[in-house]
Amino acid sequence: RIGAGDCGYIGFGTHFVPSARLEDLVAALAEADLERGGARAVDGVIARFAGDCGPAPLAALRSAIDRCFSFNSVEEILVALEREEGDWAAEAREILAARSPTSLKITLRQLREGRHLPYEEVVTLEYRLSQRCTAAADFYEGVRAVLIDKDQRPRWEPAAIPGVQDADVDRYFQPLGDGDLVLGRTPKDHFAGSVIGS
């Protein structure tokens, strides 16, 4: 949902390779000698094909984004966006208002907790959330509204943020037991949970 310039700015990507050069990049990677210094060799090949990723519009909004999204509750973030001047704040608030209230609370908690975890624990957390979210009713409702009926009018459960209880969010973060994905081992059983919530 963001362009190449912003991907580079936020650290989501390290290089920008124009689409027209992707086939040549893949061929060069396939021919690269990875036996010695594999990561360095890959970096060198990618650097040969990388180009300028362009401007980063988010950079100009950084202080306002930090100001509005510094809160630890979705409710406070929405109030801050309402008070913030500028089209971007109104657009952000509108986008958030259309999303699953439960997913908003899960995502905020995920971002807050995940930023301090080592990579191995982030992978476990991400997998856990993916399994729990895809077993929840809002996932299916979102798919229905966007892809099946295409009415763009999801009926979230609960329908509004005040209806999302902390205990509901907590359940998404609970370990999957032997089904948890832990780097270095395969989950013994994939989580086949049921719908979370009432």
Residue, then its C-alpha position, 0 to 999 in steps of 0.5 A: r500500500i506504499g510506494a518504493g520510496d516509502c518502503g526504503y524510507i521505513g526500512f521495509g526494503t533495502h534496494f529498489v530494482p525496476s521491474a524491467r530489470l528483474e529477469d536479468l537480476v534473477a539470472a545474475l543471482a542464479e549465476a553468482d558464486l555463493e560458495r564464499g561469502g554468499a550474503r555478500a555476493v547476493d548484495g553485490v549482485i543486487a546492488r548492480f541492478a538497483g536504482d533510485c527508489g524515488p521520493a518518500p512522501l511519508a518523510a514529510l508526515r513523520s512528525a505528525i504520524d509519530r504524534c498521532f500513533s504514539f498512543n497505546s490504544v486504538e481509541e486514543i489514536l483515533v482521537a489524535l487523528e481527528r484532532e490532527e489537521g491535514d487530509w492524510a489524518a482524515e484519510a487514515r482515520e477513514i481507513l481505520a474506521a472501515r477495518s475490523p475493530t478486533s484486528l485494529k486492537i490486535t495489530l496495535r498490540q502486535l506492533r507494540e510487543g513485536r518491536h522489542l522481540p528478537y526475530e525468532e520470537v517475532v516469527t512465532l508471534e506472527y505465526r500464532l496470530s496468522q493461525r488465530c486470525t484466519a480462524a476468526a469470524d472477521f477474517y471470513e467476513g472481510v473476505r466475503a465483503v471484498l472478494i465474494d459479495k464485493d459489497q465492501r460492507p463488512r459486518w464486523e463482530p463486534a461492530a465497534i471498538p468499545g465492544v472489543q474486550d482485552a480478554d478477546v485480544d489476549r486469546y489471539f496471543q496465547p501459545l498454540g502449544d505444540g502447534d507454535l512455529v519455532l524456528g529450528r523445528t516444525p510444528k507437530d500439529h498445525f493449529a486447527g482452532s475454532v472461531i474466537g469470540s462469542 
